[in-house]
């Protein structure tokens, strides 16, 4: 039997090394196109939810989104690319009368950079089912919409194990920004808000005057949301004098010519009310809709005309937001030092971007 080890040694090389999973692509700078193709799928479970994810390029034309003749770069139900899984998770909340894919310029960019992004429709508050008499109820139900959408992601057929849902970044636009602050740790002060709105009638007061306010206990934070991003901020009075004290790190991006949530009465006071640590960004000559895709759907909006009408070009506003949100989410959720370098004032020397960091 002394020959057995010799035979075994001769046989072992024939077995070859174990097959290794291909390495994920290197993450590029957040202002560059991502290395992944983008998949998108629609899920109907207690509402309609859209999910974007890194995908295997199917080699076909991008698919349009439901109900709109609009497509950017996502492929419907494409096979997921698992080389970098599990991917960090981002949740997105649309604005008042918006829709879950209203900011595909951002959600697709995040997916191309190796994030899974989930966005629910907020019932009675989309462009397809808007009921302003329900606004007060929608206000308190929105945070639960986000938490339930996040709960869905880990077990989606075909996408099991694709996302790391133990923690996530929450991003919102306008009314969705209020939602993001609630999910991230804010607490409503309905009495303060109603007293303020009785006297001042600010634009965001519609959240408190259009219909009866629902149970504020429904608007509970989600401890899994480790950072919040508020695009076109407003509604600071929703939180009273101390309702934002429990909020975690926040990025807020405001246009100084926002006409829907005016910068001087809504945007700036909201940013000032946020606790540290926070990153505050002001975009010169930017409005409310340039940081969405609604300019492609409704180009008659004045700010969508860009420089010819004295506004920041929508593609410029989108590029800034894409870069900042990708860097902010990446810095919070990934162990990659490159993202922090985009979150300092020196990274934005252009006159149309003012970044303030409050540690």
C-alpha positions in Angstrom: 0.0 0.0 0.0 3.0 2.3 0.0 2.2 3.3 -3.6 -1.2 4.9 -2.6 0.2 8.4 -1.7 2.1 8.5 -5.0 -1.1 7.7 -6.9 -3.1 10.3 -5.0 -0.5 13.0 -5.6 -0.6 12.1 -9.3 -4.4 12.3 -9.3 -4.8 15.6 -7.4 -3.6 18.0 -10.1 -6.3 16.6 -12.4 -8.9 17.9 -10.1 -7.8 21.5 -10.6 -8.5 24.5 -8.3 -12.0 25.3 -7.2 -13.8 27.7 -9.5 -13.9 31.2 -8.1 -16.6 33.8 -8.4 -15.6 36.6 -10.8 -14.5 39.8 -8.9 -16.9 42.7 -8.9 -15.9 45.7 -11.0 -14.0 48.6 -9.5 -16.2 51.4 -8.3 -15.6 54.5 -10.3 -15.9 58.1 -9.0 -19.5 59.0 -8.2 -19.7 61.6 -11.0 -18.9 58.9 -13.6 -21.2 56.3 -15.2 -21.4 53.1 -13.2 -19.9 49.8 -14.3 -23.2 47.8 -14.1 -26.1 47.6 -16.4 -29.4 48.5 -14.7 -32.3 46.2 -14.1 -35.7 47.3 -12.9 -38.7 45.4 -11.7 -42.2 46.4 -10.5 -43.7 44.7 -7.4 -47.3 44.9 -6.3 -47.6 44.1 -2.6 -49.7 46.5 -0.4 -49.0 49.1 -3.1 -46.8 49.4 -6.1 -43.0 49.4 -5.6 -40.2 49.8 -8.1 -36.8 48.2 -7.6 -33.6 49.0 -9.5 -30.5 46.8 -9.2 -27.1 45.9 -10.8 -27.9 43.7 -13.8 -26.3 41.6 -16.5 -26.6 43.6 -19.7 -29.2 41.9 -21.9 -28.0 43.8 -25.0 -31.4 45.3 -25.7 -32.9 48.8 -25.7 -33.9 50.2 -22.3 -37.5 49.7 -21.4 -40.0 52.6 -20.7 -41.6 53.1 -17.3 -45.2 52.2 -16.8 -47.8 54.7 -17.8 -45.3 57.1 -19.4 -43.5 57.0 -22.7 -40.2 57.6 -21.0 -37.1 55.5 -20.8 -33.5 56.2 -19.6 -31.3 53.1 -19.3 -33.0 50.4 -17.3 -33.9 46.9 -18.5 -37.1 45.4 -17.2 -36.6 42.2 -15.2 -33.0 41.8 -16.4 -30.9 39.1 -14.7 -29.1 40.5 -11.6 -25.4 40.8 -11.6 -24.3 39.1 -8.4 -20.6 39.8 -8.6 -20.7 42.5 -5.9 -23.7 41.2 -3.9 -24.9 41.8 -1.3 -25.3 45.5 -2.4 -26.1 48.4 -0.2 -29.7 49.6 -0.2 -31.2 53.0 -0.8 -34.9 53.8 -0.4 -36.5 56.7 -2.4 -39.7 58.7 -1.6 -41.3 60.7 -4.4 -42.7 64.2 -4.1 -46.3 65.4 -3.7 -48.2 64.3 -6.8 -45.0 62.6 -8.1 -44.5 58.9 -8.8 -42.0 56.2 -7.7 -39.8 56.6 -10.9 -39.9 60.4 -11.0 -36.2 60.5 -10.4 -34.9 57.7 -12.5 -31.9 59.8 -13.4 -30.8 59.2 -9.8 -32.2 55.7 -9.0 -30.7 54.3 -12.2 -27.3 55.9 -11.5 -27.2 54.4 -8.0 -28.0 51.0 -9.4 -25.3 51.3 -12.0 -22.8 52.1 -9.2 -23.7 48.9 -7.3 -26.7 49.9 -5.1 -30.2 48.3 -4.9 -32.8 51.1 -4.9 -36.4 50.6 -3.8 -39.2 53.2 -4.3 -42.9 52.8 -3.4 -45.8 54.8 -4.8 -47.4 56.7 -1.9 -51.1 55.9 -2.3 -53.4 58.9 -2.9 -50.4 61.1 -3.6 -49.1 60.1 -7.0 -49.7 61.8 -10.4 -52.1 58.9 -11.2 -54.2 58.9 -8.0 -53.7 62.3 -6.3 -56.4 63.0 -3.7 -55.5 66.2 -1.9 -58.2 65.5 0.8 -56.0 62.6 1.9 -52.8 64.6 2.3 -52.9 64.6 6.1 -53.3 60.8 6.2 -50.6 60.3 3.5 -48.2 62.4 5.6 -48.2 59.9 8.5 -48.5 56.8 6.3 -45.5 57.5 4.0 -42.8 56.4 6.5 -44.5 53.0 6.8 -44.6 52.7 3.0 -40.8 53.1 3.0 -40.2 50.5 5.7 -42.5 48.0 4.0 -40.8 48.5 0.7 -37.4 47.8 2.3 -38.8 44.7 3.9 -39.8 43.4 0.5 -36.4 43.6 -1.1 -34.5 40.7 0.5 -37.0 38.1 -0.5 -38.0 39.2 -4.0 -38.0 36.2 -6.4 -34.9 36.3 -8.5 -33.3 38.9 -6.3 -32.9 37.0 -3.0 -29.7 37.9 -1.3 -29.0 40.8 -3.7 -29.3 43.6 -1.2 -28.0 44.1 2.3 -31.1 45.4 4.0 -29.9 45.6 7.6 -29.2 49.3 7.0 -30.0 51.7 4.3 -30.0 55.4 3.1 -33.3 57.1 2.6 -33.7 59.8 0.0 -36.7 62.0 -0.7 -37.7 64.9 -2.9 -40.0 67.7 -1.6 -42.8 66.0 0.4 -40.6 62.9 0.1 -37.9 64.9 1.9 -40.2 65.3 4.9 -40.8 61.5 4.6 -37.0 60.9 4.6 -36.6 63.0 7.7 -39.3 61.1 9.5 -37.9 57.7 8.5 -34.4 58.8 9.5 -35.4 59.8 13.1 -37.6 62.9 13.0 -40.8 63.2 15.0 -43.9 65.1 14.0 -45.3 68.0 16.1 -48.7 68.4 14.6 -49.9 71.0 17.1 -46.9 73.3 16.4 -47.3 72.8 12.7 -51.0 73.7 12.7 -50.4 76.8 14.9 -47.7 77.9 12.5 -49.8 77.3 9.4 -52.8 79.1 10.9 -50.6 82.2 11.0 -48.2 81.9 8.1 -49.8 79.9 5.3 -46.5 78.6 4.0 -46.5 76.4 0.9 -45.8 73.2 2.8 -48.7 73.9 5.1 -50.9 71.9 2.7 -49.5 68.9 4.4 -51.5 70.0 7.5 -54.5 71.8 6.1 -55.6 69.5 3.2 -57.6 66.9 5.1 -57.5 65.5 8.6 -54.1 64.5 10.0 -53.7 60.8 10.6 -52.3 59.2 13.8 -48.7 60.7 14.2 -47.7 57.3 15.8 -47.8 55.8 12.3 -45.0 58.1 11.2 -42.4 56.2 13.2 -38.7 56.2 12.3 -36.9 53.1 10.9 -33.7 52.4 12.9 -32.3 50.7 9.8 -32.2 54.1 8.0 -28.7 55.3 8.9 -28.6 58.5 6.8 -31.2 60.7 5.2 -31.1 62.9 2.0 -33.6 65.7 1.6 -33.9 67.1 -1.9 -35.7 70.4 -2.2 -36.3 70.7 1.6 -39.2 72.3 3.3 -41.8 71.8 6.1 -39.4 72.5 9.0 -42.5 73.4 11.1 -43.7 69.8 10.8 -41.2 68.9 13.5 -41.8 71.8 16.0 -38.8 73.0 18.0 -37.3 69.6 18.9 -38.7 67.0 16.5 -35.5 66.7 14.5 -33.3 66.1 17.5 -33.3 62.4 16.9 -32.3 62.6 13.3 -29.1 61.0 12.1 -26.6 62.4 9.6 -28.4 64.3 6.8 -27.6 65.7 3.3 -29.9 68.5 2.2 -29.9 70.0 -1.3 -31.9 73.2 -2.1 -32.3 75.4 -5.1 -32.1 79.1 -4.3 -34.9 79.8 -6.8 -37.3 77.0 -5.7 -40.8 78.4 -6.3 -42.7 75.4 -4.8 -40.9 75.4 -1.5 -39.3 78.8 -1.5 -35.7 78.8 -0.3 -36.1 81.7 2.2 -39.2 80.4 3.9 -38.9 76.7 3.4 -35.5 75.4 2.2 -33.1 77.5 4.4 -35.1 77.2 7.6 -35.4 73.5 7.2 -31.6 73.1 6.6 -30.9 75.3 9.6 -33.2 73.2 11.8 -31.4 69.9 11.0 -29.1 68.7 13.7 -25.4 68.1 13.1 -23.8 66.3 11.5 -25.1 67.6 8.2 -24.1 68.5 4.7 -26.0 71.5 3.3 -25.9 72.3 -0.5 -27.4 75.3 -2.3 -27.7 75.3 -6.1 -27.6 78.7 -7.7 -30.6 79.4 -10.0 -32.0 75.9 -9.5 -35.7 75.3 -8.8 -37.8 72.5 -7.7 -38.3 70.2 -10.6 -34.8 70.2 -12.2 -33.7 67.6 -9.8 -36.3 65.1 -11.0 -37.2 63.7 -14.4 -40.4 65.7 -14.5 -38.9 68.2 -16.9 -38.8 65.4 -19.5 -42.5 64.6 -18.8 -43.7 68.2 -18.5 -41.2 70.5 -20.3 -43.6 73.4 -20.1 -42.5 74.2 -16.5 -40.5 77.4 -16.8 -37.4 76.1 -15.0 -37.1 73.2 -17.4 -36.1 75.8 -20.1 -32.7 76.1 -18.3 -30.2 78.8 -19.1 -32.4 80.4 -21.8 -34.8 81.4 -19.1 -32.2 82.1 -16.5 -32.3 78.8 -14.6 -29.7 76.2 -13.9 -29.8 73.6 -16.7 -31.7 70.5 -15.5 -28.9 68.2 -16.7 -26.5 70.2 -14.5 -28.7 70.0 -11.5 -29.2 66.2 -12.0 -25.5 65.6 -12.4 -24.7 67.4 -9.1 -27.4 65.5 -7.3 -26.4 62.1 -8.7 -22.8 62.7 -7.6 -23.7 64.0 -4.1 -26.2 61.3 -3.3 -24.0 58.5 -4.6 -21.1 59.8 -2.6 -23.2 60.3 0.6 -24.8 56.9 0.4 -21.5 55.3 -0.5 -19.7 57.0 2.4 -22.3 55.8 4.9 -22.8 52.2 3.6 -19.5 51.2 2.0 -16.0 50.9 3.3 -14.6 52.9 0.4 -12.7 56.2 1.3 -13.1 57.7 -2.2 -16.6 58.9 -1.4 -15.7 61.3 1.4 -13.5 63.3 -0.9 -16.7 64.4 -2.7 -18.3 65.7 0.5 -16.1 68.6 1.2 -16.4 72.2 -0.2 -13.1 72.0 -2.1 -14.7 69.3 -4.3 -17.2 71.8 -5.6 -15.2 74.9 -6.7 -17.9 76.0 -9.2 -19.8 79.1 -8.3 -23.2 77.4 -8.8 -22.7 74.9 -5.9 -22.3 76.0 -2.3 -21.5 73.1 0.1 -21.4 73.7 3.9 -20.4 70.9 6.2 -21.5 71.0 9.8 -19.8 68.2 11.8 
